[in-house]
Amino acid sequence: MPNGITAIANRKPLSGLASSDTTPFDAAVLPIVTPLRIGDLVVDPPILQAPMAGYTNYAFRQIVRAYGGAGLLATEMVNARGFIWMDREQAEHPDRLWGVADEPRPLAVQIWDNDPETLAAVGARLTHEYKVSVVDINFGCPVRQVTEKAHSGSYLLRTPDRMGQIIERVVAACHPTPVTAKTRLGCSRDKINIIDVAQIVEGAGAAALTVHGRTAADMFRGQASWDLISTIKPHLKRIPLIGNGDLDTAEKVVEAFRRWNVDGVMIARASLGKPWLFQQAAAALRGEPIPPDPTLEEERELMVEHFRLVCERFGEERGAVLMRKFACCYAQGRPGAREFRKHVVGIETAAEFFDVVEQWFPRSVV
Ligand SMILES: Cc1cc2nc3c(=O)[nH]c(=O)nc-3n(C[C@H](O)[C@H](O)[C@H](O)COP(=O)(O)O)c2cc1C
């Protein structure tokens, strides 16, 4: 665990700036939330960090882990075919597996493809070589590159039986490591088939099902339908249901457990600019006061540490490019974010990054 990040995550809020914002949560409305079981793995608290391509790499995961509150972390989706090809041709593994071999557990690695054998071969490697905690299969990605071009991700919602074949094969290859599935409600609003899909996923031996409450055609438009997510649970006999979509505050996480019949929740976009959100949500679930957001000064330090971590792996040039989008996330919703974004999207070196952060990252108004 990188020391700088841990120190920042564990720091008490600077006096007078944010500590008074600590919000007590009304324990009287708390649902009964128990740890989630994915096979033999206990996910406690039952709040999962979502896989996000281009974002949930080792650096981001270390920050989430340092703050705490996420019961299970996930990598970016890894292309199974690419893994096999790289392994054979270049004796290398995908960048998206950066850190996976050595970082703390529990950790899920998500894989995608449409071929049961390819997915099973990669699942077996992840199980036996990398010793990951969970192998997750992507049945939800709506991006053309994955759907139309590779007939994978959410494209497979058209053929639930194929999903079942894939899961059965991967489960057999990964035993005893649990295999999970992440998907959407259906291909489009007029083709919602999540109940059928859920039963097939369970019947094929998956250990948990995560559902993002949108269809593939929705992409990210509109709101996630938690009412539809809640209809799934009565159709599952054995495995937990993890709901996902639009959770961006600790209060909404509590609400999801209270109202929507889920065993766990998964948070994606909101955590990019607020990796401490899991910690806040976990406190709220325990009925404890919600820890305040870090001050802007602390956030600035966190960004600098994040950048150092990224550079350690990718070098300064690639690290700077990669960091642009994370920096934009950190600034989101802050006063002066637009100005900061305008400058940070052009940085090419560490010196430029530090300079832009120093000059343009919003400061607290005291
Ligand atoms: C930039 C980005 C990348 C994503 N990459 C993945 C991915 O690799 N695998 C996956 O299953 N979902 C991926 N998702 C979807 C999220 O995991 C999640 O299902 C979705 O964003 C809804 O949750 P949210 O409202 O909390 O963001 C991605 C989403 C975003 C915004």
The ligand as an SDF file (V2000), in Angstrom:
LIG
                    3D

 31 33  0  0  0  0  0  0  0  0999 V2000
  -15.7930    5.1530  -18.1050 C   0  0  0  0  0  0  0  0  0  0  0  0
  -16.5740    3.9150  -17.7710 C   0  0  0  0  0  0  0  0  0  0  0  0
  -16.0090    2.6780  -17.9860 C   0  0  0  0  0  0  0  0  0  0  0  0
  -16.7300    1.5170  -17.6860 C   0  0  0  0  0  0  0  0  0  0  0  0
  -16.1430    0.3050  -17.8640 N   0  0  0  0  0  0  0  0  0  0  0  0
  -16.7790   -0.8050  -17.4830 C   0  0  0  0  0  0  0  0  0  0  0  0
  -16.1320   -2.0690  -17.5250 C   0  0  0  0  0  0  0  0  0  0  0  0
  -14.9520   -2.1880  -17.8790 O   0  0  0  0  0  0  0  0  0  0  0  0
  -16.8600   -3.1570  -17.1580 N   0  0  0  0  0  0  0  0  0  0  0  0
  -18.1650   -3.0640  -16.7330 C   0  0  0  0  0  0  0  0  0  0  0  0
  -18.7810   -4.0720  -16.3980 O   0  0  0  0  0  0  0  0  0  0  0  0
  -18.7800   -1.8790  -16.6510 N   0  0  0  0  0  0  0  0  0  0  0  0
  -18.1230   -0.7600  -16.9970 C   0  0  0  0  0  0  0  0  0  0  0  0
  -18.7280    0.4470  -16.8620 N   0  0  0  0  0  0  0  0  0  0  0  0
  -20.0810    0.5080  -16.2770 C   0  0  0  0  0  0  0  0  0  0  0  0
  -20.0190    0.7010  -14.7540 C   0  0  0  0  0  0  0  0  0  0  0  0
  -19.3610   -0.3710  -14.1220 O   0  0  0  0  0  0  0  0  0  0  0  0
  -21.4350    0.8420  -14.1680 C   0  0  0  0  0  0  0  0  0  0  0  0
  -22.1660   -0.3200  -14.4560 O   0  0  0  0  0  0  0  0  0  0  0  0
  -22.1760    2.0520  -14.7220 C   0  0  0  0  0  0  0  0  0  0  0  0
  -21.3340    3.1740  -14.8250 O   0  0  0  0  0  0  0  0  0  0  0  0
  -23.3840    2.4100  -13.8400 C   0  0  0  0  0  0  0  0  0  0  0  0
  -22.9830    2.6770  -12.5260 O   0  0  0  0  0  0  0  0  0  0  0  0
  -22.8500    4.1950  -11.9640 P   0  0  0  0  0  0  0  0  0  0  0  0
  -24.1640    4.8720  -12.2150 O   0  0  0  0  0  0  0  0  0  0  0  0
  -22.5250    4.0420  -10.5110 O   0  0  0  0  0  0  0  0  0  0  0  0
  -21.7780    4.8670  -12.7570 O   0  0  0  0  0  0  0  0  0  0  0  0
  -18.0470    1.6080  -17.1830 C   0  0  0  0  0  0  0  0  0  0  0  0
  -18.5970    2.8750  -16.9610 C   0  0  0  0  0  0  0  0  0  0  0  0
  -17.8870    4.0180  -17.2490 C   0  0  0  0  0  0  0  0  0  0  0  0
  -18.5100    5.3640  -16.9840 C   0  0  0  0  0  0  0  0  0  0  0  0
  1  2  1  0
  2  3  1  0
  2 30  2  0
  3  4  2  0
  4  5  1  0
  4 28  1  0
  5  6  2  0
  6  7  1  0
  6 13  1  0
  7  8  2  0
  7  9  1  0
  9 10  1  0
 10 11  2  0
 10 12  1  0
 12 13  2  0
 13 14  1  0
 14 15  1  0
 14 28  1  0
 15 16  1  0
 16 17  1  0
 16 18  1  0
 18 19  1  0
 18 20  1  0
 20 21  1  0
 20 22  1  0
 22 23  1  0
 23 24  1  0
 24 25  2  0
 24 26  1  0
 24 27  1  0
 28 29  2  0
 29 30  1  0
 30 31  1  0
M  END
$$$$
